[in-house]
Amino acid sequence: MGTKFRHHMFICAHERPVDAARECCAAKGSLELMKAVKSAAKAESIANIRVQKSGCLSNCENGISCVVYPEGVWYTLTGEENIPDLIEHLRSGKVATHLLMNPGA
């Protein structure tokens, strides 16, 4: 039986060609951000969580896309300044409402 994580965070690392019609999260530094979140979670010794890259989450035009399960909370990220809020979500489950993707939609 596999490990059941308390929180599982996916950060889009989808890449599109430079001349593609749509934007992509990778061009906005999503892979570097994912690695930084992962390192910060490890440094904080947050147990029973997983942070990993994902394929396209279909919201690249809004910023770096992120989803956290089991809550199914969707975030639009701008960069490393978001790490403290993401770490708090992984630690306590507290949702960073100011980072929510399409709040109120």
C-alpha positions in Angstrom: 0.0 0.0 0.0 1.3 3.5 -0.9 1.8 6.4 1.3 -1.2 8.7 1.8 0.1 12.3 2.0 -1.7 14.8 4.3 -1.1 17.4 1.6 -0.1 17.0 -2.0 1.0 20.1 -3.9 1.3 20.2 -7.7 3.0 23.2 -9.4 2.6 23.4 -13.2 5.9 23.0 -15.1 4.4 22.8 -18.5 6.6 24.1 -21.4 5.4 25.4 -24.7 7.5 26.6 -27.6 8.5 30.3 -27.5 6.2 31.1 -30.5 3.2 29.2 -29.1 -0.2 31.0 -29.0 -0.6 30.3 -25.3 1.7 31.2 -22.3 3.2 28.5 -20.1 4.1 28.3 -16.5 7.7 27.0 -17.1 8.6 30.3 -18.8 7.5 32.1 -15.6 9.9 30.1 -13.4 7.6 27.5 -12.1 10.1 24.7 -12.0 12.5 26.8 -9.9 9.6 27.8 -7.6 8.6 24.2 -7.2 12.1 23.3 -6.2 12.3 26.2 -3.7 8.9 25.2 -2.1 10.2 21.6 -1.8 13.4 22.7 -0.2 11.6 25.1 2.2 9.2 22.3 3.3 12.1 20.0 3.9 14.0 22.7 5.9 10.8 23.1 8.0 10.6 19.4 8.5 7.0 19.2 7.4 6.1 15.6 7.4 3.7 13.6 5.3 3.5 16.0 2.4 4.5 15.9 -1.2 5.5 18.8 -3.5 6.0 18.0 -7.2 5.7 19.4 -10.7 2.7 18.7 -12.8 1.8 18.9 -16.5 -0.4 21.6 -17.7 -3.1 22.7 -15.3 -4.8 24.8 -18.1 -4.5 28.2 -16.3 -1.1 29.3 -17.5 -2.3 32.8 -18.7 -3.1 33.7 -15.1 0.4 33.1 -13.6 2.0 30.0 -12.2 -0.7 27.4 -11.5 -0.7 25.3 -8.3 -3.3 22.9 -6.8 -3.2 21.4 -3.3 -5.0 18.2 -2.4 -6.9 16.8 -0.6 -8.6 20.2 -0.4 -8.5 20.9 -4.1 -7.4 24.5 -3.5 -6.2 26.2 -6.6 -3.6 29.0 -6.4 -2.1 31.5 -8.9 1.5 32.2 -7.9 3.9 35.0 -8.8 7.2 33.6 -7.4 9.3 33.0 -4.4 7.4 35.6 -2.4 4.6 33.1 -2.2 6.6 30.4 -0.4 5.8 31.4 3.2 2.0 31.1 2.4 2.5 27.8 0.6 4.5 26.4 3.5 1.9 27.5 6.0 -0.8 25.7 3.9 1.4 22.5 3.9 2.0 22.8 7.6 -1.5 23.7 8.9 -3.9 23.5 6.0 -4.5 27.3 6.2 -5.6 28.5 2.8 -3.8 31.6 1.5 -7.0 33.4 0.3 -5.1 36.2 -1.5 -3.4 33.6 -3.8 -6.6 31.8 -4.7 -7.2 31.3 -8.4 -10.3 33.1 -9.6 -11.6 33.9 -6.1 -15.4 34.4 -6.1 -15.7 32.9 -9.7 
